[in-house]
Amino acid sequence: MAYAMIAQNTGNSSVYKKEHIEVPKPKKGEVVLRHTAIGVNFIDIYQRSGVYPPPGGEFPVILGCEGAGVVQSIGAGVTGVRPGDRVAYTIQGGAYTSHRVIAADRLVKVPSGVDDETAAAAMLKGLTAQYLIHDCYKAKAGDTVLVHAAAGGVGLILGQWLKAKGVTAIGTAGSKEKCALARRNGFSKVIDYTKQDFVDEIRKITKGQGVAAVYDSVGKSTYPGSLKCLSQFGTFVSFGQSSGIIEDFKLADLAANGSLFATRPMLFHYIAERKELEKRARQLFKVIKDKDVKIQINQRFELSNLKQAQDVLESRKTTGQTVLIP
Ligand code: NDP
């Protein structure tokens, strides 16, 4: 029986209600997908709690931004995929459900050798890691960069991918265990920023030079320090706010800290064009297949346990990736 976890209102994780749904029919250019795995992401929490507006602008709504599954039926004009194909995607909303309808041009085929859970967990976080290090600040061999929340979903992918590119990645994480995990996943040094001042530590590690870029998804609690960690002309990549929204950013801070560059990117702009989505997904699946990047699914829940899955992510109790199984 098809069902969805529907967020009735903005609020905490108790807003979800399990409801039976009719399996939708695909219109022109659309596909009906039976999910086999769904990724859980911090953006879903922002959309549920009101930090970002929900997709479509109002509640009730089906949240969830990435998944993998099997094509069940196709609408008129769909040529890229056929019933039975294994596919994955990341788009805003609509994933917390057993079956969904989706535009065919947002799907990528999952290559052989990559399982559905890996694909579901990799699309949003892995494509984010891809564009962050190839477009926002093009990290190159010999660079030293800083990544906050290094043991998180995006963090563990960044650490491994940066290492594969010959970049020295320093991380921060919120416990001894998380620091150890990040060190096993590409980071050369990891600072427990709940115990140590990460700015002092970065100065020591880089002998006062600072880092070429900071990839900062923590936001409010880290960003003033992040600017101080950068070398002259360094790049501040602010791509999230798990600790709260940055409200007092001043352009003058970029001058004061060494003629810095800053960007606040969103994945969905970087994959809006079909050819961009395909190129980035190709690169992502290549590093997974080459074993440069292992997608680490450290939490699995049934889809109907969505509340618990979001609670552990929100309360800093997860590492790596979290997936839901319908
Ligand atoms: P994570 O697995 O990284 O979880 C968030 C982590 O942030 C926590 O585990 C925790 O790690 C850290 N954190 C620090 N302070 C807090 C706090 N006060 N409350 C909660 N967590 C805190 O999540 P994701 O991999 O799903 O996403 C990582 C970030 O990347 C998010 O901010 C997300 O929005 C952003 N993102 C942005 C995209 C974009 O295109 N702009 C696309 C994809 C993700 P620790 O305990 O180690 O501090």
Boltz pocket constraint, residues with backbone or C-beta under 6 A from the ligand:
constraints:
  - pocket:
      binder: B
      contacts: [[A, 40], [A, 41], [A, 42], [A, 43], [A, 124], [A, 125], [A, 128], [A, 149], [A, 150], [A, 151], [A, 152], [A, 153], [A, 154], [A, 155], [A, 172], [A, 173], [A, 174], [A, 175], [A, 178], [A, 217], [A, 218], [A, 221], [A, 238], [A, 239], [A, 240], [A, 241], [A, 242], [A, 243], [A, 244], [A, 265], [A, 266], [A, 267], [A, 268], [A, 313], [A, 314], [A, 315], [A, 316], [A, 317], [A, 318], [A, 319], [A, 320]]
      max_distance: 6.0
